[in-house]
Amino acid sequence: MEKALPSIPAKRYFTIGEVSDLCGVKPHVLRYWEQEFTQLRPMKRRGNRRYYQHHEVLMIRRIRDLLYDQGFTISGARNKLQELVQLERDKRRAGEVMLDGVEVLEVEDSRLEDSRLDDSRLEDSRLEEFEDTVSEPEHSAMSEKLLLLRRELFEIRDLLSAGH
């Protein structure tokens, strides 16, 4: 059994080398997949350098799973990916919110605060004490990391449920 892929760092952009390491796929394969899967469109900058975003890394992992683990052909994986995109569109129309191919709950800022710390287990004074120790940039960075972690967990759940 192959070793598990590393977790995806909380970054905005990834180079092709980083994506290659994160997804266990060689760079030339990633470039080929860009031609075969229209949903995969990394940003290109100076010298045609590719920069992938978090959702594209997740999509590459999904493509890799379809091809390498589930045994789909390129054509079959392309069709399956299109089915998944259509399913996500249908869910979105039905009122479920999707983001970058991963289910995400829309949470108001006040609910995010409530979920970050369980008020029932912490006294109000301890809660205020904690919030006073976290600066605004730290709070923002923590929120971003939590959202990325949530996305990754939903992706893992989707991969696990697809296997059944």
HELIX and SHEET records of a PDB file:
HELIX    1   1 ILE A   16  CYS A   23  1                                   8    
HELIX    2   2 PRO A   27  GLU A   36  1                                  10    
HELIX    3   3 ARG A   46  ASN A   48  5                                   3    
HELIX    4   4 HIS A   54  ARG A   64  1                                  11    
HELIX    5   5 ASP A   65  ASP A   69  3                                   5    
HELIX    6   6 ILE A   74  ARG A   93  1                                  20    
HELIX    7   7 ASP A  109  ARG A  116  1                                   8    
HELIX    8   8 ASP A  124  THR A  133  1                                  10    
HELIX    9   9 GLU A  136  ALA A  162  1                                  27    
SHEET    1   A 3 PHE A  14  THR A  15  0                                        
SHEET    2   A 3 ARG A  50  TYR A  52 -1                                        
SHEET    3   A 3 MET A  43  LYS A  44 -1                                        
SHEET    1   B 2 MET A  98  LEU A  99  0                                        
SHEET    2   B 2 VAL A 102  GLU A 103 -1                                        
END                                                                             
